[in-house]
Amino acid sequence: MSSPVSALGGASFSEGIARIDEVALQGMITLRGDLSDPVVQKTLKPFGDGDLPAAGEARIEADRGLAWMSPDEMLVLCPYAAAAETVAALQEALGDAHALVVDVSDARASFVVSGPQARDVLAKLCPVDFSPAAFSLGMFRRTRMAQVPAAIWPRQDGALQLICFRSQARYVFDLLSVAAQAGSEVGMHVQG
């Protein structure tokens, strides 16, 4: 039996204005359904620390949490090793509620962009206002990163984390590395 591996084997880039690190394996579960259904809300609340995130929000700490993906979809983050049991627990808790629960952990890749220029690196690639006032802790954006979809959120440590499709991991890592090249400073959102 083979062991699971991340899309790029732990790739990192640190020779520029920001550091780019592939995140180790992360449990990611899509739950689609009526988010106003009391059964769905009760099932999801423990993952969001008691509150469901509203549109454009996330309740994420380390490798656990909830992120609003669309009016009928939440992304549940959990440790990778717990993804299968989390799916089973969600399905059991939902009972007969009309909902779909799918483990998408192996279909996604994740990266962390850190350092004082991290927001500038992402601002070069995404049509998002990354100023700290417009994009702060607890916020979550689904957007385009050049030619591919991505979802991004600020972390407690000041870095920004993003997810993309696993099949696009190399493209995204290369985009981020080019945008973070030494000498490419923009100076718009520098974090001190």
N, C-alpha and C positions, 0 to 999 in steps of 0.2 A: 504494500500500500504506500502511495506517495504522501509526502508531507505537504501541506499547503504553503505556498510562497506568495509574497507580494508581487505585484506586477513587474517591478523593476529591481527586485532584490535589495531594497534599502538604499536606492540611489540618493545622492546628496550633491549639492553644489554650494560652495562657500567662497569662491574666488571673486565675488563681486560686491554689489551694494546691499545685498540681502542674502540670507541663507535659505536654501530650498532643501527640504528633507521629505522623502517619501515616508509616510506613516506606516508602521507595521500593520499587520492584518487587523482589520476593524470589523466588528459585527455590525451589519446594517440590514434593517428589516423595513420593508414597505408595508404600511397598513393603509388600505383604501376602504372607504366606507363613508357613511353619513356621520361626520364629526360632531353633529349636534345630538346624535343618539345617546341617551344616558348610559347605555351599556358600553358603547365605544368610549365615551369619555371616562367612565369609571375604570375601564381596562387600561387606558393610556395614562391616566393621572400619575401613577407611581413612577413612570419613566420621566415625566416632566417635573419631578419634585413637587407634585401636588397641583400644578397648573398646566393646562395645555397651552402651548404657544399660539398666539394669534398670527394672522397673516404677516409674513416677513420677520418672524421671530423664531428663536430657538431657546431651549433650556438644556444646555450641554455643559457638562463638567467632566473633564478628562475624556474617557472613552464611553461615557454613558449620557443618554439624554434623548430629547425629542426635538424635531425640527419640522416646521410647517412647510410642506412641499406644494400643496394646492388646496382648494376648498374641500377636496375629498381625500386628501392624502397626508399622512404623517410619516416621517422617517424616524425609526427607533434605532438609537445607537446603543450597543452593548459590547462587552468583550467578545472577541471573535470566537473563543472557545464556548461561549454561552449562547451563540446565535440559534442553534437548533432547539435547545431547550426553551429559549425565549419564545421562539415561534410556536412551539407546542403550548406553552403557558398562555400566550395571547389567544390562540385558537380556542383553548378550553374556556378562558374567561369570557370570550365573546359569545360562546354558546351558539344560539340560533340567530344572532344578529347578522344582518347582511353586511359582510365585510370580507376582504381578501387580505391575507397575511402571507408575505413572501420574503424569504431570506435572499437578499441581493448582495451579500457580503463579497462573494467571489466575482461579481459583475462590476465592482467599483474599485477605484484606486483613490488614495487620499494623499495630500501633500500639505506641509506646513511651510509658510513663508514667514520668516522672522528677521528681526533686525530693525534699526531705525527707519530704513527706507522700504520696508515691506509693503506699505500701502501704495507707495509710488510704483512699485513693480507691478502690482495688480491693476493699478489705474491705467497703466499703459496698455493693458490687454482687455479690460472689461468696461462696458458702459455703466459704471456705478460710481457714485460719489463716495470715495473711501475716506473722506475727512473724518476725524474722530467724532465730530458733532453729528454727522449724518449716518455713520456706520459704527455703532458702539456695541459693547458687550450685550448679548441677548438678541442681537439682530441676525438675520439670515437672508441671504439673497440667492435666488436662482437666476442665472444670467448666461451670457455667452462669453467665452474666453477665446478671442479670435474666432475660429471656425467651429468650436465645439461647445456644448452645454457644460456648465459647471455650477456648483453650489458652494457658497463661501460664508464663513462666520468668523467673528473675532473670538479669540480665546482669552482665558483669564490671564495668561502670561504675556499678553500684548501681541502675540503672533496672530496670523490669520491662517485658518485651515480651509481647505477646499476638497471637494470630491468631484470626480469625473468618472466616465465609463472606463473600465479597465482597458478596453481595446484602444483607448486614446491616451493612455498614461504616458507613453514615450513622447507623443506630440506635446502634451501639456507640460511635462518636465522640461523639454527642450525650449518651449515658449518662455517658461518662467526663467530658465537659465539665461536665455538671450536678453530678456527684459531686465535681468539683474546683473548684467555685465558691468565690470569695473568701468568707470567713466561715463556711465549712462544716467547719472543723477538728474532728477527733475526738480526736487526740492519743494514739492507741493504739500506733501503730508508727512514730513519727517517727524518721527516720534523721538523725543529726547530721552 
